[in-house]
Amino acid sequence: MIQDMIRKTTGILLLNGLIMATVQAQVDTTIRREPLAFSAYLNQVGRQNLTYAAQQFNVDIAQATIAQARILPDPTLGIGYFNNGQRRLQTGYGFLFQYSQTLELGGKRRARINLAQSQTELAQATLLDFFRLLRADATLGFLDGIRRERMFRIQQTNYRYLAQFAEANQKRNRLGVLSEVDAIQSRVEADNALNGLIQAEANWKTALIALGQFRSSLPKDTLLQPVGDLARFDRNFELGALITQAQNTRTDLLAARQGQDAARKALQLARANRMIDLGLSLNNNYVSRINNIIEPTPSYNTLSGGVAIPLKFSNRYNSEARVARLQGQQADLAYRQVDVQIQVEVTQAFEQYGAARRQVQQFNSDLLNRAQRVLDGRIYSYNRGESSLLEVLVARQTFSQLQLAYNDSLINYASALVNLERAAGIWDIDF
């Protein structure tokens, strides 16, 4: 609809070729732009975003801790040598070998594995939530690129019109049918519009460059221009169903729930760690033959075993279980807070989406067409000498502002749907 209104406002006066040359001289056109579809863009974000790729390592790291948790304590091998130091008496020498192993009791290994598995599921849920936010932010950036381009086109058309109007008024001034003040005023308005056009182009380029942040890449000589159909953002929702949907599918709530489970597993491990670990040992001693005349003794081997039982006096001061218990309470509170936050976010996004829809409907109720008719009427009256220059400029400014407001309303409507689906934990956006 905006493009139709833009086309209607062109061609009112002559000198199109001159004005086009002026616009091109003032606006940078050296950077090449290529169209970018939303589906292709979102696919690139998922594959190329470096922050998202870095977050995926958290899952790999957590999975590696599961294998680490399965490891049993390493055994210990000891080797020794002794010599009685009485060479004259030939009291002999010997070797000793020792093998020892720690035997974990209380289910420590199983508790470690359970905690590592729970932390892996927590990392996976956190990764899903990161992508939920990244996908929505990338979509909002894509929509902002469309917004900035449309703003540039509207202001470009507005400048062309005012420049044409100023040229025509200068000719009328030279013919003596228009005062010099009105001719100067027309040129001032055109020059002011050109400043706005230059800034609009800079904003457009900035929005396109910002898309490279989500894709973690930016072509040196080409800017990818977002394209899409803004008529595909109309949905019908019921607030209660959305809240229920969010409570069932929001990945941050899933992560908070998994955080509770990890805290419980950490408490189980802390309790298991309070149990003693037995130390098992096996010893073999070899003593060489003693050849002295006082007490000759043949060589011999001794084999012995033992059990070491630690005295866990440290349990009186061990705060590991207390820390784990407090962390569990903290995780419970965090889960409850996320649940409340979800209800607030969904309700707010639902209200914003409804307001954005009503604003678009207001513009669709012939508002722009009526502003166009007012502008055409003012121009007609001005050419007949029945309206002042100020009335024409005010009508033109009102129409341009309405075009910009309508463009903002369309993008805000689309953005409101993105925020609503992000809050509700659903996603069916494709335009």
C-alpha positions in Angstrom: 0.0 0.0 0.0 2.9 2.3 0.7 4.3 1.8 -2.7 0.9 2.7 -4.3 0.8 5.9 -2.3 4.4 6.7 -3.3 3.5 6.2 -7.0 0.5 8.5 -6.7 2.6 11.4 -5.4 5.2 11.3 -8.2 4.6 13.0 -11.5 2.6 16.0 -10.1 5.1 18.5 -11.5 7.7 18.4 -14.3 11.6 18.2 -14.1 11.8 14.5 -13.1 15.0 14.0 -14.9 16.7 16.9 -13.2 15.6 15.9 -9.8 16.6 12.3 -10.3 20.1 13.5 -11.2 20.2 15.7 -8.1 19.2 12.8 -5.8 21.7 10.4 -7.3 24.4 13.0 -6.9 23.6 13.4 -3.2 23.0 9.7 -2.3 25.7 7.1 -2.2 25.0 4.3 -4.7 28.5 2.7 -4.8 27.7 -0.3 -2.6 26.0 -3.2 -4.3 22.9 -4.7 -2.7 21.5 -8.1 -3.1 18.0 -9.4 -2.0 18.0 -11.7 1.0 15.0 -13.9 1.8 14.1 -14.4 5.4 14.4 -18.2 5.4 17.9 -18.1 3.9 18.9 -15.5 6.4 17.7 -17.4 9.4 19.4 -20.5 8.1 22.7 -18.6 7.9 22.2 -17.3 11.4 21.9 -20.8 12.7 24.9 -22.1 10.8 27.3 -19.1 11.0 26.6 -17.2 14.3 29.8 -17.5 16.3 28.3 -16.9 19.7 25.8 -19.7 19.1 28.6 -22.0 17.9 30.5 -21.2 21.1 27.5 -22.0 23.2 27.3 -25.4 21.6 30.6 -26.3 23.2 28.9 -26.1 26.6 26.9 -29.2 25.6 30.0 -31.0 24.4 31.8 -30.1 27.6 28.9 -31.3 29.8 28.8 -34.6 27.8 32.5 -35.1 28.4 32.0 -34.7 32.2 29.7 -37.8 32.1 32.6 -40.0 30.9 34.8 -38.3 33.5 32.3 -39.1 36.2 32.4 -42.8 35.3 36.1 -43.1 36.1 37.1 -45.1 39.1 39.9 -44.0 41.4 43.3 -45.0 40.0 45.2 -47.8 41.8 48.6 -47.2 43.3 51.7 -49.4 42.7 54.6 -49.0 45.1 58.1 -50.5 44.9 60.8 -50.3 47.6 64.2 -51.5 48.5 66.0 -51.9 51.8 69.4 -52.9 53.0 70.3 -53.6 56.6 73.7 -52.0 56.1 75.7 -54.7 57.9 78.1 -55.9 55.1 80.5 -57.6 57.6 77.7 -59.5 59.3 75.9 -60.1 56.0 72.5 -59.3 57.4 71.0 -59.1 53.9 68.7 -56.9 51.8 65.2 -57.0 50.4 62.6 -55.7 48.0 59.0 -54.8 48.7 56.0 -54.4 46.3 52.7 -52.8 47.2 49.4 -52.5 45.2 46.6 -50.4 46.7 43.1 -49.5 45.6 40.5 -47.1 46.9 37.0 -48.6 47.1 34.3 -45.9 46.9 31.3 -46.6 49.1 27.9 -44.9 49.4 27.1 -44.7 45.7 29.5 -41.9 44.9 30.2 -42.9 41.4 26.5 -43.3 40.5 25.8 -39.9 42.1 28.5 -38.3 40.1 27.2 -39.8 36.9 23.6 -38.7 37.7 24.8 -35.1 38.3 26.8 -35.0 35.1 23.8 -36.3 33.1 21.6 -33.7 34.7 24.1 -30.9 34.0 24.3 -32.1 30.3 20.5 -31.8 30.0 20.7 -28.3 31.6 23.3 -27.3 29.1 21.1 -28.5 26.2 18.1 -26.6 27.5 20.2 -23.5 27.9 21.4 -23.8 24.4 17.9 -24.1 23.1 16.9 -21.0 25.0 19.9 -19.1 23.6 18.8 -20.0 20.1 15.2 -18.9 20.9 16.4 -15.5 21.8 19.0 -15.3 19.0 16.3 -16.3 16.4 13.9 -13.6 17.6 16.6 -10.9 17.8 17.8 -11.8 14.3 14.3 -11.6 13.0 13.8 -8.1 14.6 17.1 -7.0 12.9 15.8 -8.3 9.6 12.5 -6.4 10.0 14.5 -3.2 10.9 16.4 -3.5 7.6 13.0 -3.5 5.8 11.8 -0.6 7.9 14.9 1.5 7.1 14.7 0.8 3.4 11.0 1.8 3.3 11.8 5.0 5.3 14.5 5.8 2.8 12.1 5.3 -0.2 9.4 7.5 1.4 11.9 10.3 2.2 13.4 10.0 -1.2 10.0 10.5 -2.8 9.3 13.4 -0.5 12.5 15.1 -1.4 11.9 14.6 -5.1 8.5 16.2 -4.7 9.8 19.2 -2.7 12.7 19.7 -5.1 10.3 19.7 -8.1 8.1 22.0 -6.2 11.0 24.4 -5.4 12.1 24.4 -9.1 8.6 25.2 -10.2 8.2 28.0 -7.7 11.5 29.5 -8.8 10.3 29.6 -12.3 7.0 31.2 -11.2 9.1 33.8 -9.2 11.0 34.7 -12.3 7.8 35.1 -14.2 6.5 37.4 -11.5 3.6 35.3 -10.3 5.1 34.2 -7.0 6.9 36.2 -4.3 10.6 35.7 -3.7 10.0 34.7 -0.1 7.7 31.8 -1.1 10.3 30.6 -3.7 13.1 30.7 -1.0 10.8 28.9 1.5 10.2 26.2 -1.1 14.0 25.7 -1.6 14.6 25.7 2.2 12.0 22.9 2.6 13.7 20.9 -0.2 17.2 21.3 1.2 15.9 20.3 4.7 14.3 17.2 3.1 17.6 16.3 1.5 19.3 16.3 4.8 16.7 13.9 6.1 17.2 11.7 3.0 21.0 11.5 3.5 20.5 10.5 7.2 17.8 8.0 6.1 20.2 6.3 3.7 22.9 6.1 6.5 20.3 4.5 8.8 19.4 2.1 6.1 23.0 1.1 5.5 23.6 0.8 9.3 20.7 -1.6 9.6 22.0 -3.8 6.7 25.5 -3.8 8.2 24.0 -4.8 11.6 22.6 -8.0 10.0 26.2 -9.2 9.6 26.5 -9.4 13.4 23.9 -12.1 13.5 25.5 -13.9 10.5 29.0 -13.3 11.9 30.1 -12.2 8.4 29.8 -9.1 6.2 30.5 -9.0 2.5 33.0 -6.3 1.6 31.4 -4.9 -1.5 27.8 -6.1 -1.1 25.0 -5.5 1.4 22.3 -8.1 1.6 18.9 -6.4 1.4 16.1 -8.0 3.4 12.9 -8.7 1.5 9.6 -10.1 2.7 5.8 -10.0 2.6 4.6 -8.0 5.6 1.0 -9.2 5.1 1.9 -12.6 6.6 1.9 -11.5 10.3 -1.8 -11.7 11.1 -2.6 -14.3 13.8 -5.5 -14.9 16.2 -4.5 -15.8 19.8 -6.2 -16.5 23.1 -4.2 -15.2 26.1 -4.9 -18.1 28.4 -3.9 -20.7 25.8 -0.7 -18.7 25.1 0.3 -18.7 28.8 -0.3 -22.5 29.0 1.7 -23.0 25.8 4.6 -20.9 27.2 4.6 -22.8 30.5 4.8 -26.1 28.6 7.4 -25.2 26.0 9.5 -22.2 27.1 13.1 -23.3 27.0 14.2 -21.0 29.9 11.5 -22.6 32.1 12.8 -26.0 31.0 16.3 -24.9 31.9 15.1 -23.7 35.3 13.4 -27.0 35.9 16.5 -28.8 34.9 18.4 -26.6 37.2 16.3 -27.9 40.1 17.1 -31.4 39.1 20.8 -30.7 38.9 20.6 -29.1 42.4 18.9 -32.3 43.8 21.6 -34.5 42.2 24.3 -32.3 43.6 22.8 -32.7 47.1 22.7 -36.5 46.6 26.4 -36.4 45.6 27.2 -34.3 48.7 25.5 -36.8 51.0 27.3 -39.7 49.3 30.7 -38.0 49.7 30.2 -38.1 53.5 30.5 -41.9 53.4 34.0 -43.3 54.0 36.1 -44.9 51.3 38.0 -48.1 52.1 41.6 -48.4 51.1 42.6 -52.0 50.1 46.2 -53.0 49.8 48.3 -56.0 48.9 51.9 -56.3 49.8 54.8 -58.6 48.8 58.1 -58.4 50.6 61.3 -60.3 49.5 64.2 -60.7 51.9 67.5 -62.1 50.7 69.5 -64.9 52.4 71.5 -64.1 55.6 74.8 -65.9 55.6 76.4 -64.8 58.9 77.5 -67.5 61.4 75.4 -66.1 64.2 71.9 -66.5 62.7 72.0 -67.8 59.1 68.6 -67.4 57.4 67.4 -68.4 54.0 65.7 -65.9 51.7 61.9 -65.7 51.9 58.8 -63.9 50.5 56.0 -62.5 52.6 52.5 -61.7 51.2 50.2 -59.5 53.2 47.0 -57.5 52.7 45.2 -54.8 54.6 42.3 -52.5 54.8 42.6 -48.8 55.6 39.5 -47.2 57.2 39.6 -43.4 57.3 38.3 -41.6 60.3 35.9 -39.0 58.9 36.4 -36.3 61.5 36.0 -33.8 58.7 32.3 -34.7 58.5 31.7 -32.5 61.5 32.8 -29.5 59.6 31.9 -30.5 56.0 29.5 -27.8 54.5 29.2 -29.4 51.1 25.8 -30.8 51.8 24.6 -27.5 53.3 25.8 -25.6 50.2 24.0 -28.1 47.9 20.9 -27.7 50.0 21.0 -23.9 49.7 21.6 -24.1 46.0 18.6 -26.4 45.7 16.4 -23.7 47.5 17.9 -21.1 45.2 17.0 -23.2 42.1 13.4 -23.5 43.4 13.1 -19.8 43.7 14.6 -19.2 40.3 12.1 -21.6 38.8 9.2 -19.8 40.4 10.5 -16.5 39.2 10.8 -17.7 35.6 7.3 -19.0 35.8 6.0 -15.6 36.9 8.2 -13.8 34.4 6.7 -15.9 31.6 3.2 -15.0 32.5 4.1 -11.3 32.6 6.0 -11.4 29.3 3.3 -13.3 27.4 0.6 -10.9 28.8 2.6 -7.8 27.8 3.5 -9.1 24.4 -0.2 -10.1 23.8 -1.3 -6.5 24.6 1.4 -5.0 22.4 0.4 -7.3 19.5 -3.3 -6.3 19.9 -2.4 -2.6 19.9 -0.2 -2.9 16.9 -3.0 -4.7 15.0 -5.4 -2.0 15.8 -3.0 0.7 14.6 -2.5 -1.1 11.3 -6.3 -1.4 10.9 -6.6 2.3 11.6 -4.3 3.0 8.7 -6.1 0.5 6.5 -9.3 2.4 7.0 -8.6 4.9 4.2 -6.5 7.2 6.3 -3.7 7.5 3.8 -6.1 7.9 0.9 -7.8 10.8 2.7 -4.5 12.5 3.4 -3.6 12.0 -0.3 -6.9 13.7 -1.4 -6.2 16.6 1.0 -2.7 17.1 -0.5 -4.0 16.9 -4.1 -6.7 19.4 -3.2 -4.2 21.8 -1.7 -2.0 21.6 -4.7 -4.9 22.2 -7.0 -6.0 25.2 -5.0 -2.4 26.5 -4.8 -2.1 26.4 -8.6 -5.3 28.4 -8.9 -4.1 30.9 -6.3 -6.7 29.8 -3.7 -4.3 28.3 -1.1 -1.1 29.5 0.4 2.3 27.9 0.2 2.2 27.1 3.9 -1.0 25.1 3.5 0.6 23.0 0.7 3.7 22.4 2.7 1.7 21.4 5.8 -0.4 19.0 3.8 2.7 17.5 2.2 4.4 17.1 5.6 1.3 15.5 7.0 1.1 13.0 4.2 4.8 12.1 4.5 4.6 11.7 8.2 1.5 9.4 7.8 3.5 7.3 5.3 6.3 7.0 7.7 3.9 6.2 10.6 2.2 3.5 8.5 5.5 2.0 7.7 6.4 1.9 11.4 3.0 0.4 12.2 3.5 -2.5 9.7 7.0 -3.2 11.1 5.8 -2.8 14.7 3.0 -5.2 14.0 5.4 -7.8 12.6 7.9 -7.2 15.5 5.0 -7.5 18.0 4.3 -11.0 16.6 7.9 -11.9 16.9 8.0 -10.8 20.5 4.7 -12.6 21.3 5.9 -15.9 19.8 9.2 -15.6 21.5 7.4 -15.0 24.8 5.0 -17.9 24.2 7.7 -20.4 23.1 6.3 -21.0 19.7 7.6 -20.2 16.2 5.8 -20.2 12.8 7.2 -17.0 11.3 8.1 -17.0 7.7 7.7 -14.1 5.3 
